[in-house]
Amino acid sequence: MSQLADYYRIEDLLQPEERAVRDTVRKFVDREVKPIIGEAWLKGEFPRHLIPKIAELGLFGPTLPEEYGGAGLSPLAYGMAMQELERGDSGLRSFASVQSALAMYAIYRWGNEDQRRHWLPRMCAGEVIGCFGLTEPDAGSDPDMMTTKARRTGKGWVLSGVKRWITNGSLANVAVVWAKGESGKVCGFLVEKGQPGFTTTDTHTKASMRASITSDLILDGVEVAEDHVLPGVKGLGSALSCLTEARFGIAFGVVGAAMDCLQEALDYTSVRKVFGQPLAAKQLTQERLADMLARVTSAQLLAVRLGQLKAAGQMTYPQVSLAKRENVRHALEVARMSRELLGANGITTEYASIRHMCNLETVDTYEGAYEVHTLILGRDLTGIAAF
Ligand code: TGC
């Protein structure tokens, strides 16, 4: 990797284990992902054959303790893994981060010991895939508006409602589903694939995240036993705490997409000639390349400092909002500039930039849209909620 991808020597801020994780995932992405991902994206297919390989790399629940199948990795090691996966494609990173930071984290944080021991080792091994059902057709930025209901019965609970925009939905063996009980309190449930009343449908009209599965979860009177309730859940805040974990991974992941775009623009403009010179020799090109480099470097520094704060137990969720908000916008701008520098070639998926650019539109919107993070920061600064 050229000096450009590490202009401020982020390398020096990483422990040997964190560098090793980054390098291993980088090699995997170069060897197994980059050659196939453009075509998979065009076909609208998630490359399922990579699941066992990602599991082998230990990227499902890597920060969890070893007793549950995890590797006890540091937040920075996890972040580096997300960065490298998203250098391949945002869909691949989404797949891994929904599995780890949303589904597995929810079970780890809000489940009981039996649930942890039952689910987590198989999820680490990639034998069980999870998804996270919070968002609904009419409840996105304001999840408290959810209409999915959980009704108590003599035997357990009955769930009814629809969840939308669920990554891994139809692929998942287990869905973490958030629903309101009769008192209006948000509760968390584990719903298994194939349970009577539980179906999924995939969204096929996406012009973004095409190498990723996005589904509706339809819950039509699904009976859930008491041992499938997450007993630690304290209301909506428990669901939001999982989003913090996922947003943390996004803040790192998008840096990878931006790094890939910068490298692609540099490679292309160095060889492509215009008016007798390489494009890279033109001042307008250099201004853009410098802007891209500044954005990549700013994003890297924000992410790494966030990782250090998390490792020290000092990270707050508004800090995560700031990094998610800024880094996705930096990455999106870098992808747009790279696409533009590639001219007509930049509109094809022969090059990665347009794929990253389209994917990043989703990343800007999901896990808290740009505007939601703006208002989380506004509330933190002023003490006034302006949602
Ligand atoms: P609010 O009063 O702010 O909070 C309620 C309680 O939750 C706590 N809390 C958080 N805790 C940890 N992490 C966070 N990010 C938290 N945000 C809030 C908060 O401290 C409070 O605790 P307590 O003890 O005081 O009760 O609740 P609100 O309803 O006013 O929320 C405001 C807002 C806008 C911040 C929140 O609703 C929000 O973050 N909205 C965005 C939701 C979002 O990101 N949705 C996208 C999810 S993606 C999806 O569902 C698909 S799964 C992913 C995939 O499949 O790709």
Residues whose N, C-alpha, C, O or C-beta is under 5 A from the ligand:
A	BS01	TGC	V98 F132 L134 T135 G140 S141 D142 P143 D144 R164 W165 I166 T167 L236 G237 L240 S241 L243 T244 Y317 Y366 E367 G368 V372
